[in-house]
Structure formats: structure tokens, C-alpha cells
Amino acid sequence: MAEKNSSFSQSDGSSGGQGASRADLYREWVDMALLTPIRVAWDDWRTQVGSIIIGFYLLLGTVGVALVEPPVQGQGDRYVPPFQDWSVPLGTNDIGASILSATVHATPPMLQMITAGAVFSTAIATVIGTVSGYKGGLTDRVLTTFTDIAMTIPGLPLIILLAALFEPTNPAVIGILITINAWAGLARSIRSQVLSLRDHSYVEASRIMGAPTHRILVDDIIPNIMPYVLINFVNSARNVIFGSVALYYLGILGGVHENWGIMLDGAYNGGAIYSLDVLHWLFVPMIAIVGISFGFVLFAQGTEKLFNPRIRARHAETVEDDNAPYQQ
């Protein structure tokens, strides 16, 4: 009986140790995959400020549109200055519509354009540039030729032509349209970086060990180019902002949705650049455009350290001390 009790206690101890080990592995994975990147990014003031700015615009485009009524004619008197009538805190335009309402309700379509355009151009460039640079040979020649053709097509005339042909109204489609060939230059730059990375010792070691190509790209190549990709993602987002505003301002895109470019066009035609009494009509959308661009730039600069393995290791928490009782 003593031997049986002893055996039962040993088996219980081993099962408890295995359970603790699985829990520790799960905790370690959560720490490395989720918590460590957050600690690394939040350690930089630029990330903090950029996150606050981007979060503000996200709230503006979700909660704000539910709290602020849409802009309509006659919400107040014409050309009310800002901070004079708190029913229209940022003033009104030439038809008495609230400028605050117009700015808030222009935010959701803008966020959709930014997301669709930046993700489309960055994803296409990363895939084509990485595969082209790593594979070489016929694959490289075909993808490079395709990229060169895309680079030779003038971007603005192509966008104007496609906008006139299809007359898109969906913000996501407009975002992709604005970046229809913007990915080409980034793809060439990524290809050049991958060409210098593919002969490094750690990449060669993965090939010798028989790692498949997609694992080498995901584990060894892409993490080393991610800071550059992230910066260009932000640049693509800023290009979508400025491009959409310009196209709406010029009247190339239809005015189905509220847009800061339409507000700028209305302010210009309404004489905002000639009269101080209506200058707020011009300044409010300009501040909205500059603010979101500034937030993206700060966020990208602050998150560059995310892909530095030494910095990530410094911020990672270990569970070795917690495992000590089970290792004895």
C-alpha cells in the first residue's frame, strides 16, 4: 500500500508539473507575442502621442458620428465664427451648416480610404518585392518587369481616367484607386533589401536545414524589412489622405460622402482666403488633415524599435523563476 501511495503521489506530481508547464508556455507566448510589443512601443513618447491622436480620430469616426448630427442647411446663421454659438461650436459655412458636423462625418470615409489604400499598396509591394528578391531567376525577371511597367504609368492621369470611367463611391475602392500603382516604387526598394538579406548566414542556415521558402520569408526575411515597410505604410496612408483631399477638392471624385477636400473647395469658392470672418471654414479641415498625418508619422517613428530583437528581449518578462520549483 505504501508503494501504491508513493506511486500515486509521484503521478499526481508529474501531472501537476505538466499542467504548470503548459500554462507557463502559454504565458510566455502571450508575453512575447502581445505584451512585449506593447511595452516596447509604449516606451517611446512618439508612440504614445501618435496612438492618442490616431485613437482620437477613430473615436471621432465611430462614437463621434453617433453623437454629432449630420451637417444640414440652417443649423445656425451663415458664417457664424467659432466658439460664439455652442450649438455650432466651430462655426458655420455659407449655408449655415455646422463645420464641426461636416468634419466629424467626413472622418469615417477617410479612415476607410486610408486603411484600404495603405494596406493594398503595402501588401502588394511587400509580397512582390520579397518574392522577387529572394527567388531570383525567372520569377525575379517577370515580377521586376511587371513592377517596371507599373512605375512607368503616370499615377495622376491613371487615377483621373479610372475615376472618370468607374465613378467610384465606396471609400475603400477610392483608397485602392488612389494607390493603384503606388506600390511599384516600394516593391523595387524592398527587392533591393531582400537581395542583400538572402545571402546572410542565418538565411543560409535555414536553407541548409531544409526550411521551406515561405518559412524563410516569414521568419528570416520579412522581420528584417518590417521597419522600412512600416514607415512606407504610413507614407502610403498620408498619400491617400492628401490624394483623396486633392481629388475631392478638384471635383474629380463625386461628393457622395462628406470629405475634407470638399470642405476646402467650398471654403475657397466661398472666399475664405480673402475674408478673416470665414477663415475658420478653411482652417478646420486643414487642421484635421495635418493632425491625422502627424499622428501616423509619430506612431511609425515610435514603433521602429518593435522589430529590434535586442530591445524586444530587454522588455520581455521571463517565467524561468516561476518554473524553478517544478525543475527541482
N, C-alpha and C positions, 0 to 999 in steps of 0.2 A: 504493500500500500504506500509505503514511503517513497519507493521508486516511482510509482504511478503519479503520486502527488508532485514529485520533483519534475517528472516529465511534463505534467500539465502546466506547472508554473513556467517551465522553460518555453513551452509552445506559446503560452499567453504572452510572455515577454517578447518572443520573436515577432508575433503578430502585431503587438503594440509598436515595436520598433519599425516594422514595415509601414504601419499606418502613419507614424510620425514622419518617416522618410518621404512618403508620398506628399504629405501636407507641406513639408519643408521644400520639396521640389516645386510644388505649385506656388508657394510663397516666393521662392526665388525667381520663378518665371515671371510672376506678376511684377516683382520689383524691377527686374531687368527690362522687361518689355514695355511697362507702362509707367511705373513710378520714377525710375531713373531718368528717362527722357524729360518728364515734367520737372524734376528737380534741376536738371542741367539747364533747361530752357528758362525756368523761372529765376535762376541765379543771376541773370543779366537784366539790368533795368530796361533795356530796349525791348526785350520780350514782354516785360510787364506792361510798359506803356503801350506797345503795339497791340497786345492782347486786349487791353482795356478799350482802345479805340475801335478795334475790329468788333469786339463784343458789343460796344455801343451801337454800331451800325446794324449788327444782327438783331439787337433788341428793337432798333428803330424799324427794321423791315419786318418784324414779326409782331411784337407787342404794340409797337407804335401805330401801325396801321389799324389796329383794333381800337385804340384809344382816341385817335385823331380822325375826325370826319374827313371824307374826301374833299378836294377843292372844288367849289362850285361858285358860280357868279353870285355876287351880292352877299358874301359872308361878312362884309364890312364896307365902309366907304372906300372909294377909289384912292389909291396911293396913300394909305394910312402909314405913317412912319413906324418903325419897330419900337416896341415897349411903350406904346401910347395907349393902345386898346388891348386889354389882356384876353379878349375873345379871339383876337388875331395877333398873337404876341410878336411875330416877326414882320408885321405889316401886311399890306395887300398890294395887288398889282392893278393893272388898268381896268379890270372888270370887277374889282372888289373881292377877288378870290384870295384866300389866305395863303401866303407864301410858305408858312410852316406846313400846312396841309399838303401843298404841292411837293415840297421837299421830302416829307415823310413818305408819301405814297409813290414817289419816284424811286425809293430805296429798294423795295423787293425786286422789281425787274432788273435793276442794276446789279444786285447781288447774284441773280440768276445768270446774267450775261457774263459777269466776272468768273463765276465758277465754271460755267460751260466752256468759255473760251480759253481760260488758263489751263484747265485740265486737259482739254483737247490738244492744244498746241504742245504742251509739255510732255504729255504721254506719247504722242506720235513721235516727237523729236527724240525722246529717251529710248523708245523701242528701236526706231530705225538707226539712230546713231550708235547704240550699244551693239546691236546685232551686226551692223556693217563693220564696225571697228574690230570686233572680236573674231568674226568668222573669216573675213578676208575673202580672197578669191573671187569667184563668180558672184557670190552673194553681195560682196562689197561693191563690185562694179555696177551691178544692177541697182542697188539701193542708192549709191552715190550719183548715178546718172539721174535717177528719179528725183533726188534731192536737188541736184543742179538745175533741172528743168523747173522745179518749183521756185527756186531762187531767182530765175531769170524773168519770171512773170511779174510785172509791176503790181504791187499789192493793192494800192488805192483804186486804180482803174478796174481791177478784177472785182473788188468789193462793190464798187458802184454798179458794175454790169450785173452782178449776181443779185444785188438788192433791187435793181430795176426789173429784172426778169421774174424773180420769185416773190418780191414784195413780202418779206417775212415779217411776222408779227410776234411770234414766240420769242421771248427774250433769250432762251437757251440757243435757239437757232441763230439769232443775231450775234450772240457771242462767238459761236463757231464760225460764222461767216466772216467776222472781223479778223479772225486768226487763221483764215483758210490756208494761207501759205506762210504764215509767220514762223512755223515750226522748222522750216528748212535751214535757216542760219544756225539755230540751236543744234539741230541734228548734226551738222558738219562739225561744230565745235565739240560736241560730245564724242563723235567718232575720233577726232584727234586725241582726246584724252584717253579713250579706251585703247587706242593703238599704243600709247606709252605704258598703259597698265597691264596689257595682256602678257607681256614678257617678264613681269616681276616674279620673284622666286615663289611667293605664296600661291600665285595663279598657276605656275608651272607645277608646284607640288600637288595642287588639286587635280590637275590633268593627269599626272602620273598615278595618283591613287584611283583614277577611273571615275571621277565625279562627272555627272552629265553636264552638258553645256548650260542648261537652264539653271542648275545649281551654282555653277561657277559665276554666271552672270549675276544671280541674285545675292550670293554670299560674298563674292570677292570683288566684283567689278562695280556694281551699282552703288554700294555703300560709299565707295571712294569718290564717286562723282556727285553724290547727293547734295553737298553744299552748293555746288555750281548749279545743279538742277533747281534747287530751292530758290536761289537768287533769281534765276530766269523764270521760274513760276511766278514770282512776284512781279517781275518786269512784264510778263505776259498779262497779268491781271491789270497792271497800270495801263498797258497799251489798250486793253479792252475798255477801260474807263474812258481814256482820252479819245479813243476811236469812236466809241458809241456816242459820246457827247458831241464830237465834231460832226458825225453823220446826221444826228438829230438836229443839230444847230443849222446845218446846211440844207435841211429838208429832204435829204436823200432817203432817210428812213421815215416811215409814216408815224404820225402822232397817235397811235392807238393807246400807248401807255404814257403815263407821266414820266418825264425824263428831265434831268438837269440841263441837258442840251436844249431842249425845247424852252425851258425857263430862261436860259441865256439868250436864245433867239428872241423870245418875247420881250425881254428887258432891253435888248439892243434896239429892236424896232420901236419900243415904247419910249426911247430917248433917255435910257438910264445912264448912258455915258455923257450926257450933256447937262443933266439936272441932278443936283445933290438931293433933291426931295425924293427921288425914286432910285437912288443909288443902291439902297438895300435890296431891291429886286434883282440886281446883278450880283451883289456880294454874297448873298445867302447860298445860291447854288455853287458859286466858286469856292466858298469855304467848305461845302460838303464834298466837292471833288478833291480838293487839296487834302482834307482831313483823312479820307479813306485811303488815299495814296500814301500819305505819311505813315499811317498805321501799318500798311503792308510792308513798307520799307523797313521800319523799325523791327517788326516781327521777324522778317527774313534775316536781318543782321544779327538779331539776338539768338536765333536758333542755329546759326552756323556751327556752334560747338556740339550740337547734338550728335554729329557723325564723327567726332574725335573719340576713338576708343579709350584713350588715357583719361580724358575728362569724364567719360561715362563711368569708367572703373572707379574713379575717385568719389563719385556721387552714389555708387551702388552700395546697398547695405548687404552684408553677408549674414548667413544663417548658420555659419560653422559653429559659433559659440553655443547656439541653441541645440545643435546636434551632439555636443560633447557628451552628455550623459548616455546617449544611445551608442556612442562609439566605444565606450569603455566596456 
